[in-house]
Amino acid sequence: MTFDVVGAAARAVLNRAAAWRFIEGFAAWWAEPIEAQDGWSNADLDAAEARLGVRIPAALREAYALFGKRPDLTSNQDRLLLPAELRMEGDVLVFRDENHWVAAWGTTARDEDPAVLIKLDLVDKSEETWDPWLPRLSQACVELVLSEALFRDGAATADREMSEADISLLESQFRPLPLHSPNSRWFGTDDVLIREDDRQWLWARARTPAAMEELMTVLPGDWTTEY
């Protein structure tokens, strides 16, 4: 039995039901299965709405209800906020923070599966803007879970600086995932995930140590590894 990461990701970007199926399958195959107690209750989310005075988009409510209490899926590096930590910055509902507070993710829309924005923390606060990140919140949740998998403690992870030769190797040896956040591209197989940032840095996660060794054979370089 395997989990088709690339194929499931292609379906996950189409609608939020497929996104949740992807996250359930990914968790079962790459971490631990999602269980009923891994989500926040409607009462918790209703309390957050009452405190904020705004409606939480359906996709975000569904994400919290499904896996919001699974920090191994959501908060290894950056952090999905707890319902009690959700905040408003102007008209933006902020639901995720970068681990050094240099970026935040949020949404202004209140429809069921709205677009997600990102804001970088700048010295000159007057220059900060909320810029497009991904077109659907459910899609951003898929990207969130994959990104956090790159930093899971005890997992086979690696990173290194890119070279020009890596671009052609990535594109010829690995399948692209249809996640197009600014400046990043995803590639993978059933047992390997790779994120390329700005054509400058590679982050990798393998499902097993053997899969990581194979990755390093196909994509050689000065990798820093964790097992």
Backbone as CSV, one residue per row, in Angstrom:
resi,resn,N_x,N_y,N_z,CA_x,CA_y,CA_z,C_x,C_y,C_z
1,MET,0.848,-1.200,0.000,0.000,0.000,0.000,0.881,1.246,0.000
2,THR,0.514,2.237,-0.807,1.219,3.509,-0.837,0.215,4.653,-0.861
3,PHE,0.713,5.845,-0.620,-0.100,7.057,-0.738,0.488,7.890,-1.864
4,ASP,-0.305,8.128,-2.900,0.141,8.873,-4.080,0.141,10.363,-3.751
5,VAL,1.267,10.852,-3.229,1.362,12.243,-2.790,1.062,13.204,-3.940
6,VAL,1.690,12.988,-5.083,1.553,13.925,-6.197,0.140,13.892,-6.758
7,GLY,-0.395,12.702,-6.984,-1.747,12.598,-7.516,-2.791,13.157,-6.572
8,ALA,-2.649,12.847,-5.268,-3.603,13.366,-4.290,-3.496,14.878,-4.163
9,ALA,-2.278,15.423,-4.292,-2.104,16.881,-4.241,-2.769,17.548,-5.432
10,ALA,-2.702,16.906,-6.612,-3.359,17.466,-7.795,-4.861,17.563,-7.585
11,ARG,-5.438,16.589,-6.895,-6.876,16.645,-6.603,-7.169,17.625,-5.470
12,ALA,-6.224,17.751,-4.532,-6.451,18.578,-3.348,-6.621,20.048,-3.670
13,VAL,-6.031,20.522,-4.762,-6.136,21.939,-5.083,-7.468,22.284,-5.743
14,LEU,-8.284,21.289,-6.037,-9.540,21.537,-6.753,-10.667,21.963,-5.822
15,ASN,-10.731,21.391,-4.629,-11.798,21.755,-3.684,-11.369,21.339,-2.280
16,ARG,-12.057,21.876,-1.288,-11.581,21.672,0.065,-11.837,20.254,0.569
17,ALA,-12.876,19.574,0.089,-13.081,18.188,0.509,-11.893,17.324,0.104
18,ALA,-11.380,17.540,-1.107,-10.205,16.789,-1.566,-8.959,17.188,-0.780
19,ALA,-8.887,18.444,-0.369,-7.754,18.881,0.457,-7.739,18.140,1.790
20,TRP,-8.905,17.990,2.405,-8.949,17.274,3.696,-8.625,15.799,3.503
21,ARG,-9.064,15.212,2.376,-8.703,13.821,2.110,-7.192,13.677,1.936
22,PHE,-6.564,14.658,1.269,-5.109,14.620,1.128,-4.444,14.642,2.500
23,ILE,-4.868,15.563,3.355,-4.225,15.694,4.668,-4.430,14.430,5.495
24,GLU,-5.615,13.834,5.425,-5.846,12.573,6.145,-4.933,11.465,5.619
25,GLY,-4.821,11.352,4.290,-3.964,10.322,3.714,-2.500,10.562,4.001
26,PHE,-2.080,11.818,3.906,-0.681,12.146,4.181,-0.341,11.848,5.639
27,ALA,-1.219,12.233,6.556,-0.966,11.983,7.975,-0.861,10.485,8.251
28,ALA,-1.734,9.695,7.660,-1.730,8.254,7.902,-0.463,7.598,7.371
29,TRP,0.052,8.106,6.240,1.191,7.465,5.586,2.529,8.031,6.061
30,TRP,2.572,9.318,6.404,3.845,9.976,6.747,3.965,10.312,8.236
31,ALA,2.895,10.203,8.995,2.932,10.544,10.424,2.092,9.515,11.175
32,GLU,1.006,9.954,11.795,0.055,9.058,12.436,-1.343,9.433,11.976
33,PRO,-2.250,8.463,11.879,-3.602,8.774,11.407,-4.279,9.847,12.253
34,ILE,-5.092,10.648,11.606,-5.884,11.661,12.310,-7.046,10.973,13.003
35,GLU,-7.255,11.333,14.260,-8.335,10.756,15.044,-9.311,11.849,15.476
36,ALA,-10.449,11.424,16.005,-11.525,12.370,16.328,-11.071,13.443,17.302
37,GLN,-10.226,13.087,18.251,-9.797,14.054,19.271,-8.759,15.045,18.758
38,ASP,-8.356,14.925,17.511,-7.336,15.811,16.957,-7.886,17.147,16.468
39,GLY,-9.183,17.349,16.575,-9.778,18.592,16.114,-10.431,19.387,17.237
40,TRP,-10.577,20.691,16.985,-11.267,21.573,17.927,-12.772,21.441,17.751
41,SER,-13.509,21.686,18.822,-14.963,21.555,18.798,-15.613,22.801,18.196
42,ASN,-16.863,22.657,17.786,-17.630,23.810,17.316,-17.721,24.872,18.399
43,ALA,-17.815,24.456,19.662,-17.912,25.430,20.756,-16.631,26.268,20.841
44,ASP,-15.469,25.631,20.654,-14.203,26.367,20.673,-14.157,27.394,19.542
45,LEU,-14.602,26.990,18.372,-14.556,27.882,17.211,-15.623,28.968,17.302
46,ASP,-16.781,28.630,17.847,-17.814,29.650,18.075,-17.320,30.708,19.058
47,ALA,-16.597,30.272,20.092,-16.068,31.218,21.074,-15.051,32.150,20.421
48,ALA,-14.247,31.622,19.511,-13.286,32.469,18.810,-14.005,33.497,17.943
49,GLU,-15.062,33.081,17.267,-15.832,34.024,16.461,-16.453,35.119,17.325
50,ALA,-16.983,34.737,18.471,-17.605,35.730,19.354,-16.561,36.726,19.862
51,ARG,-15.377,36.238,20.180,-14.309,37.127,20.660,-13.847,38.078,19.577
52,LEU,-13.711,37.573,18.347,-13.203,38.381,17.238,-14.276,39.284,16.635
53,GLY,-15.528,38.866,16.740,-16.612,39.624,16.120,-16.701,39.427,14.618
54,VAL,-16.123,38.341,14.102,-16.189,38.028,12.673,-16.448,36.540,12.512
55,ARG,-16.911,36.169,11.333,-17.124,34.765,11.017,-15.831,34.149,10.518
56,ILE,-15.485,33.000,11.049,-14.331,32.244,10.562,-14.747,31.514,9.287
57,PRO,-13.992,31.637,8.205,-14.371,30.952,6.957,-14.558,29.454,7.171
58,ALA,-15.486,28.872,6.418,-15.814,27.447,6.578,-14.582,26.572,6.440
59,ALA,-13.715,26.872,5.482,-12.521,26.044,5.277,-11.619,26.055,6.503
60,LEU,-11.473,27.203,7.142,-10.627,27.277,8.326,-11.266,26.542,9.497
61,ARG,-12.575,26.678,9.642,-13.275,25.925,10.686,-13.087,24.428,10.470
62,GLU,-13.230,23.979,9.227,-13.093,22.554,8.937,-11.674,22.060,9.212
63,ALA,-10.681,22.884,8.882,-9.289,22.509,9.155,-9.053,22.363,10.657
64,TYR,-9.501,23.346,11.430,-9.348,23.266,12.880,-10.090,22.050,13.445
65,ALA,-11.277,21.768,12.912,-12.072,20.654,13.419,-11.461,19.305,13.066
66,LEU,-10.688,19.247,11.982,-10.095,17.988,11.542,-8.752,17.717,12.205
67,PHE,-7.827,18.697,12.172,-6.459,18.411,12.627,-5.833,19.561,13.412
68,GLY,-6.635,20.479,13.910,-6.112,21.664,14.588,-5.347,21.389,15.861
69,LYS,-5.537,20.216,16.466,-4.812,19.860,17.691,-3.641,18.923,17.409
70,ARG,-3.160,18.935,16.162,-2.027,18.088,15.792,-0.817,18.961,15.460
71,PRO,-0.075,19.424,16.491,1.079,20.284,16.212,2.139,19.602,15.354
72,ASP,2.179,18.259,15.352,3.142,17.581,14.489,2.819,17.775,13.021
73,LEU,1.555,18.114,12.706,1.149,18.413,11.329,1.161,19.906,11.034
74,THR,1.040,20.747,12.061,0.792,22.167,11.821,1.851,23.120,12.365
75,SER,2.723,22.664,13.256,3.513,23.644,14.010,4.913,23.157,14.364
76,ASN,5.580,22.450,13.476,6.960,22.038,13.721,7.941,23.193,13.552
77,GLN,7.646,24.102,12.649,8.513,25.259,12.369,7.706,26.535,12.564
78,ASP,6.825,26.830,11.649,5.884,27.932,11.834,4.679,27.391,12.606
79,ARG,3.704,28.239,12.898,2.692,27.816,13.866,1.285,28.194,13.444
80,LEU,0.418,27.180,13.358,-1.013,27.429,13.233,-1.512,27.906,14.586
81,LEU,-2.139,29.066,14.620,-2.597,29.627,15.890,-3.724,28.794,16.482
82,LEU,-3.786,28.723,17.800,-4.923,28.125,18.472,-6.144,29.011,18.238
83,PRO,-7.359,28.455,18.303,-8.542,29.306,18.135,-8.538,30.518,19.060
84,ALA,-8.068,30.356,20.288,-8.030,31.469,21.238,-6.973,32.501,20.875
85,GLU,-6.065,32.159,19.931,-4.997,33.073,19.524,-5.283,33.762,18.194
86,LEU,-6.326,33.359,17.500,-6.673,34.033,16.250,-6.837,35.526,16.509
87,ARG,-6.374,36.341,15.564,-6.430,37.789,15.791,-6.788,38.511,14.504
88,MET,-7.268,39.716,14.683,-7.548,40.594,13.564,-6.457,41.643,13.465
89,GLU,-5.916,41.819,12.266,-5.030,42.941,11.968,-5.726,43.753,10.884
90,GLY,-6.395,44.826,11.314,-7.267,45.537,10.386,-8.409,44.626,9.999
91,ASP,-8.574,44.401,8.685,-9.640,43.508,8.240,-9.138,42.109,7.918
92,VAL,-7.909,41.804,8.319,-7.313,40.501,8.035,-7.419,39.594,9.258
93,LEU,-7.974,38.417,9.063,-8.014,37.392,10.099,-6.725,36.586,10.009
94,VAL,-5.873,36.687,11.019,-4.557,36.033,11.017,-4.680,34.682,11.709
95,PHE,-4.192,33.619,11.026,-4.312,32.284,11.583,-2.977,31.530,11.675
96,ARG,-1.886,32.113,11.162,-0.600,31.417,11.199,0.530,32.431,11.326
97,ASP,1.541,32.087,12.147,2.708,32.946,12.327,3.982,32.178,12.009
98,GLU,4.933,32.859,11.386,6.269,32.315,11.175,6.974,32.216,12.527
99,ASN,7.889,31.255,12.657,8.412,30.953,13.983,9.265,32.067,14.587
100,HIS,9.821,32.948,13.764,10.574,34.088,14.284,9.797,35.400,14.133
101,TRP,8.510,35.281,13.898,7.623,36.436,13.800,7.980,37.353,12.626
102,VAL,8.571,36.800,11.582,8.919,37.639,10.430,7.874,37.556,9.330
103,ALA,6.828,36.745,9.525,5.751,36.656,8.543,4.493,36.179,9.243
104,ALA,3.360,36.507,8.642,2.068,36.038,9.134,1.180,35.749,7.938
105,TRP,0.254,34.814,8.129,-0.688,34.447,7.074,-2.104,34.724,7.548
106,GLY,-2.939,35.210,6.633,-4.318,35.506,6.993,-5.205,35.619,5.778
107,THR,-6.449,36.018,6.015,-7.403,36.191,4.929,-8.344,37.337,5.259
108,THR,-8.779,38.024,4.227,-9.743,39.103,4.427,-11.157,38.671,4.072
109,ALA,-11.268,37.692,3.205,-12.590,37.271,2.735,-13.267,36.406,3.786
110,ARG,-14.568,36.350,3.726,-15.329,35.517,4.655,-16.149,34.479,3.895
111,ASP,-15.805,34.213,2.636,-16.522,33.163,1.917,-16.001,31.810,2.381
112,GLU,-16.488,30.737,1.789,-16.229,29.411,2.354,-14.762,28.997,2.262
113,ASP,-14.093,29.292,1.168,-12.708,28.854,0.969,-11.925,30.006,0.342
114,PRO,-11.637,31.030,1.124,-11.092,32.267,0.567,-9.603,32.184,0.248
115,ALA,-9.133,33.168,-0.490,-7.700,33.300,-0.769,-6.946,33.632,0.515
116,VAL,-5.669,33.242,0.545,-4.801,33.495,1.696,-3.749,34.526,1.320
117,LEU,-3.437,35.393,2.273,-2.453,36.459,2.100,-1.286,36.235,3.047
118,ILE,-0.150,36.834,2.722,1.018,36.794,3.593,1.542,38.207,3.797
119,LYS,2.027,38.486,5.003,2.639,39.775,5.306,4.005,39.531,5.927
120,LEU,5.023,40.189,5.391,6.365,40.110,5.948,6.573,41.226,6.958
121,ASP,7.276,40.910,8.028,7.575,41.898,9.061,8.765,42.743,8.605
122,LEU,8.563,44.035,8.447,9.601,44.934,7.955,9.974,45.948,9.029
123,VAL,11.192,46.460,8.930,11.630,47.500,9.870,10.733,48.720,9.746
124,ASP,10.455,49.119,8.513,9.548,50.235,8.267,8.133,49.684,8.153
125,LYS,7.361,49.791,9.222,6.026,49.213,9.260,5.105,49.804,8.198
126,SER,5.384,51.026,7.781,4.530,51.659,6.773,4.638,50.964,5.417
127,GLU,5.687,50.161,5.224,5.874,49.461,3.961,5.305,48.049,3.970
128,GLU,4.797,47.603,5.108,4.231,46.259,5.176,2.917,46.190,4.410
129,THR,2.749,45.129,3.649,1.516,44.911,2.901,1.112,43.445,2.995
130,TRP,-0.173,43.192,2.849,-0.684,41.833,2.747,-0.724,41.465,1.258
131,ASP,0.062,40.470,0.902,0.222,40.087,-0.497,-0.342,38.693,-0.748
132,PRO,-0.732,38.387,-1.991,-1.306,37.077,-2.296,-0.352,35.931,-1.958
133,TRP,-0.898,34.861,-1.394,-0.123,33.656,-1.079,-0.624,32.467,-1.892
134,LEU,-1.852,32.025,-1.609,-2.458,30.936,-2.365,-3.939,31.246,-2.557
135,PRO,-4.540,30.730,-3.634,-5.898,31.154,-3.989,-7.002,30.570,-3.127
136,ARG,-6.738,29.501,-2.379,-7.754,28.909,-1.502,-7.133,28.588,-0.153
137,LEU,-7.912,28.776,0.897,-7.419,28.478,2.235,-7.159,26.981,2.396
138,SER,-8.014,26.148,1.797,-7.788,24.700,1.893,-6.481,24.315,1.219
139,GLN,-6.168,24.959,0.110,-4.892,24.710,-0.567,-3.729,25.154,0.316
140,ALA,-3.879,26.278,1.003,-2.845,26.744,1.924,-2.649,25.762,3.075
141,CYS,-3.717,25.076,3.489,-3.585,24.072,4.544,-2.774,22.871,4.060
142,VAL,-2.963,22.476,2.813,-2.147,21.398,2.245,-0.685,21.809,2.241
143,GLU,-0.414,23.036,1.772,0.965,23.529,1.745,1.532,23.629,3.158
144,LEU,0.713,24.033,4.103,1.134,24.132,5.506,1.574,22.770,6.026
145,VAL,0.753,21.754,5.819,1.074,20.414,6.327,2.347,19.876,5.669
146,LEU,2.508,20.091,4.366,3.718,19.640,3.692,4.939,20.399,4.205
147,SER,4.823,21.710,4.368,5.954,22.503,4.853,6.362,22.070,6.259
148,GLU,5.385,21.851,7.122,5.716,21.445,8.483,6.319,20.048,8.517
149,ALA,5.999,19.211,7.539,6.599,17.872,7.474,8.103,17.940,7.240
150,LEU,8.577,19.020,6.637,10.008,19.187,6.386,10.804,19.392,7.673
151,PHE,10.117,19.708,8.767,10.793,20.057,10.019,10.371,19.153,11.184
152,ARG,9.762,18.037,10.877,9.278,17.155,11.944,10.449,16.509,12.681
153,ASP,10.450,16.594,14.003,11.494,15.977,14.819,11.472,14.465,14.632
154,GLY,12.656,13.884,14.512,12.763,12.444,14.401,12.525,11.894,13.019
155,ALA,12.204,12.747,12.062,11.954,12.308,10.690,13.221,12.463,9.860
156,ALA,13.236,11.846,8.687,14.363,11.968,7.763,14.207,13.263,6.977
157,THR,14.942,14.294,7.380,14.868,15.597,6.735,16.269,16.055,6.344
158,ALA,16.330,16.969,5.374,17.622,17.471,4.916,17.412,18.809,4.217
159,ASP,18.487,19.590,4.136,18.427,20.846,3.399,19.828,21.211,2.928
160,ARG,19.876,22.036,1.896,21.157,22.535,1.395,20.924,23.652,0.399
161,GLU,22.003,24.373,0.106,21.976,25.404,-0.917,21.860,24.759,-2.297
162,MET,21.174,25.443,-3.203,20.989,24.925,-4.552,22.149,25.304,-5.453
163,SER,22.315,24.514,-6.511,23.206,24.853,-7.615,22.383,24.908,-8.897
164,GLU,22.953,25.441,-9.965,22.237,25.512,-11.243,21.863,24.129,-11.746
165,ALA,22.719,23.132,-11.484,22.449,21.775,-11.962,21.204,21.174,-11.307
166,ASP,20.843,21.658,-10.127,19.699,21.090,-9.422,18.388,21.325,-10.153
167,ILE,18.270,22.416,-10.865,17.000,22.751,-11.504,16.597,21.684,-12.504
168,SER,17.510,21.307,-13.385,17.173,20.295,-14.380,16.965,18.934,-13.732
169,LEU,17.731,18.614,-12.696,17.545,17.338,-12.005,16.175,17.271,-11.329
170,LEU,15.803,18.335,-10.672,14.484,18.365,-10.044,13.378,18.137,-11.065
171,GLU,13.469,18.847,-12.165,12.397,18.806,-13.155,12.359,17.502,-13.936
172,SER,13.495,16.814,-14.031,13.523,15.567,-14.796,13.338,14.322,-13.929
173,GLN,13.707,14.388,-12.647,13.713,13.194,-11.808,12.552,13.126,-10.821
174,PHE,11.854,14.234,-10.619,10.771,14.261,-9.644,9.517,14.870,-10.268
175,ARG,8.375,14.508,-9.730,7.095,15.000,-10.247,6.724,16.302,-9.531
176,PRO,6.252,17.303,-10.269,5.862,18.558,-9.623,4.524,18.428,-8.904
177,LEU,4.401,19.109,-7.788,3.127,19.223,-7.094,2.507,20.566,-7.455
178,PRO,1.187,20.607,-7.651,0.525,21.834,-8.109,0.288,22.833,-6.986
179,LEU,1.337,23.171,-6.256,1.261,24.167,-5.193,2.200,25.294,-5.567
180,HIS,1.635,26.455,-5.850,2.429,27.535,-6.430,2.410,28.757,-5.523
181,SER,2.924,28.590,-4.305,3.085,29.759,-3.451,4.237,30.589,-3.998
182,PRO,4.243,31.889,-3.729,5.287,32.749,-4.299,6.695,32.260,-3.957
183,ASN,7.521,32.150,-4.991,8.949,31.868,-4.837,9.269,30.435,-4.414
184,SER,8.284,29.543,-4.343,8.554,28.158,-3.966,7.912,27.202,-4.960
185,ARG,8.579,26.059,-5.162,8.019,24.984,-5.957,8.185,23.676,-5.194
186,TRP,7.233,22.757,-5.388,7.245,21.461,-4.727,7.435,20.353,-5.753
187,PHE,8.209,19.331,-5.360,8.405,18.129,-6.161,8.322,16.928,-5.233
188,GLY,8.052,15.754,-5.820,8.006,14.596,-4.948,7.844,13.278,-5.665
189,THR,7.835,12.235,-4.846,7.484,10.875,-5.216,6.610,10.353,-4.080
190,ASP,6.270,9.073,-4.096,5.488,8.525,-2.997,6.251,8.572,-1.680
191,ASP,7.593,8.638,-1.724,8.392,8.546,-0.506,9.290,9.750,-0.240
192,VAL,9.243,10.775,-1.095,10.129,11.932,-0.951,9.367,13.207,-1.270
193,LEU,9.611,14.248,-0.487,9.096,15.592,-0.753,10.268,16.563,-0.825
194,ILE,10.215,17.480,-1.790,11.262,18.489,-1.929,10.601,19.843,-2.163
195,ARG,11.039,20.833,-1.406,10.605,22.220,-1.664,11.815,23.031,-2.095
196,GLU,11.664,23.725,-3.197,12.709,24.611,-3.725,12.282,26.054,-3.484
197,ASP,13.104,26.810,-2.770,12.791,28.192,-2.431,13.685,29.155,-3.202
198,ASP,13.062,29.976,-4.033,13.762,31.059,-4.732,14.942,30.579,-5.584
199,ARG,14.918,29.313,-5.966,16.044,28.727,-6.698,17.370,28.923,-5.950
200,GLN,17.250,28.973,-4.628,18.421,29.179,-3.774,18.610,28.066,-2.742
201,TRP,17.501,27.467,-2.285,17.618,26.511,-1.185,16.666,25.343,-1.406
202,LEU,17.122,24.147,-1.013,16.321,22.938,-1.090,16.032,22.417,0.313
203,TRP,14.782,22.033,0.523,14.365,21.364,1.749,13.787,20.017,1.346
204,ALA,14.143,18.963,2.058,13.681,17.629,1.689,13.182,16.869,2.909
205,ARG,12.213,16.008,2.664,11.712,15.082,3.684,11.495,13.742,2.994
206,ALA,12.003,12.691,3.589,11.790,11.348,3.083,10.976,10.552,4.094
207,ARG,10.201,9.626,3.591,9.371,8.829,4.485,10.206,7.827,5.275
208,THR,11.347,7.427,4.711,12.238,6.482,5.378,13.687,6.922,5.171
209,PRO,14.611,6.488,6.028,16.023,6.785,5.797,16.517,6.263,4.455
210,ALA,16.029,5.096,4.030,16.453,4.550,2.738,16.029,5.462,1.599
211,ALA,14.827,6.030,1.694,14.365,6.953,0.657,15.213,8.219,0.637
212,MET,15.686,8.656,1.806,16.555,9.827,1.848,17.899,9.522,1.193
213,GLU,18.431,8.350,1.445,19.696,7.973,0.810,19.546,7.945,-0.712
214,GLU,18.427,7.440,-1.194,18.194,7.408,-2.636,18.082,8.824,-3.197
215,LEU,17.395,9.709,-2.467,17.295,11.101,-2.897,18.676,11.724,-3.065
216,MET,19.548,11.481,-2.113,20.874,12.085,-2.162,21.730,11.512,-3.285
217,THR,21.395,10.312,-3.733,22.076,9.751,-4.895,21.607,10.431,-6.173
218,VAL,20.296,10.653,-6.262,19.720,11.291,-7.452,20.035,12.781,-7.488
219,LEU,20.082,13.404,-6.310,20.277,14.847,-6.198,21.461,15.102,-5.261
220,PRO,22.664,14.785,-5.710,23.830,14.865,-4.820,24.170,16.299,-4.435
221,GLY,24.826,16.440,-3.283,25.230,17.761,-2.823,25.569,17.726,-1.350
222,ASP,25.867,18.883,-0.795,26.299,19.005,0.591,25.076,19.160,1.499
223,TRP,24.343,18.073,1.677,23.122,18.088,2.475,23.431,18.098,3.974
224,THR,22.654,18.865,4.715,22.617,18.762,6.172,21.405,17.914,6.534
225,THR,21.632,16.810,7.226,20.555,15.844,7.442,20.182,15.727,8.907
226,GLU,18.928,15.307,9.135,18.431,14.964,10.457,17.659,13.649,10.328
227,TYR,17.855,12.752,11.283,17.120,11.484,11.293,16.527,11.231,12.671
